[in-house]
Amino acid sequence: MALEFLNESIETADRKIIEDIQTERLRNTLVNVYENVLFYKKRLDDCGVDPYNFKDIGELQKIPFTTKEDLRLNYPFHMLARPFGEIVRIHSSSGTTGNPTVVAYTGRDIEMWGSVIARQLFSLNLRRGDIFQNSYGYGLFTGGLGLHYGIEKLGGVAIPVSGGNTERQIKIMQDFLSDVLCCTPSYALHIAEVGKELGVDFSGLSLKAGIFGAEPWTNQIRKEIEKRLKISAYDIYGLSEVIGPGVSCECYCKKGLHVAEDNFIVETIDPKTGKNVPGSETGELVFTTITKEGMPVIRYRTKDLSNLVYDKCECGRTHVRMAKPIGRSDDMLIIRGVNVFPSQIEEVLMNVKEIEPHYLIVVEKRNFLDFIEVWVEVSENIFSEKMNALEIFESSIEHKLYSAIGINIDVKLKEPKTIKRSEGKARRVVDMRKGEKP
Ligand code: DLL
């Protein structure tokens, strides 16, 4: 296929050009926050970075990180760099504890966000006239409206259905001839399941692609979704504090998610020491926005773990690619001293044919020791097997988990459709040590 771009000179720019653009835009951003956000004025004064004479992108590393806690302490509007009158939109991301974080956009920020997403959709070979069923939640969550403006900017048709009401989702998909589904990967699986119950033949529909993100998902889940919905599934990443969806997205090659480097500078750091990790080693992603006016963030710690690849991609794009995030550092479970990511468990489970892609990891303390159980749903035919056969099946999965991860994990097989389905971000872990309940 011919290589096509929405903005070729930017998308295929040499590293030197990318860095020059970044340096200039970073300087403007630093001046903006220095003059308008007290929090950053103090920060820059303390670390001795002079925004007016900022010339070397390497100096960015002298500036301390911004954390979610900083945003919470400045709740709701102290991080805004523009007055109301210029701010045209507020989103918010709910936390489990304390104040939510609030994010704000000027008209130009909304414009930039739409252009970034349009460019990403184009890189997936989606075009003007394609029909997008946007099943990300509309509201304070950035998923719905974020994708929406990108779809319109591309010239696509946006169907703002939002999440939920799964039977209606399927009817819309059939009646409105949706080409593309946008939602969380866990909701895509739920839609596939309800469709199957209703006797829908997805290969007979127009659906050809899915843009999935907002939660970690493995390549095994990707294969399941592709098989069940008969589409090609792509990963999109982002977080409210940086902008929302579109911080990075796969291209049609599916070999990592290109970070929109003309708008966001990405670094990977060691979460313990805060030092930048060398080369393409795994670390915590840290982002600096360089075009956002309403609420820029400088060196925002995401807690998401990934690694960066700077080689030119087969699609011709040069913007750095991040690997599929393996999870958040705060989702990492420490079980009797061993670090375990939910995604490692998912990877093992999804390689077992008879298991459905619905599971829950339950962690608890028994006699002062950490124990981890995995509840997994099995297909109808397996569940009707004799008790003995089920026990053998359970221990065969336990064995696979032990060989891959190195700790004992109890497997509890569950009847089909007993694990709660999600219409947005799935809850995969219940940590009873923190008082959570299944
Ligand atoms: O989830 C923005 C978004 C909406 C991204 C729709 C993609 C699609 P938040 O609610 O602020 O924003 O949550 C951000 O979700 O720090 C990651 O931990 C996780 N996350 C987002 N996308 C991915 C992904 C939106 N593709 C947090 N893979 C982030 C893994 C993801 N984790």
Residues whose N, C-alpha, C, O or C-beta is under 5 A from the ligand:
A	BS01	DLL	S93 T142 G143 F212 G213 A214 E215 P216 W217 D235 I236 Y237 G238 L239 S240 G244 P245 T302 D304 P325 R328
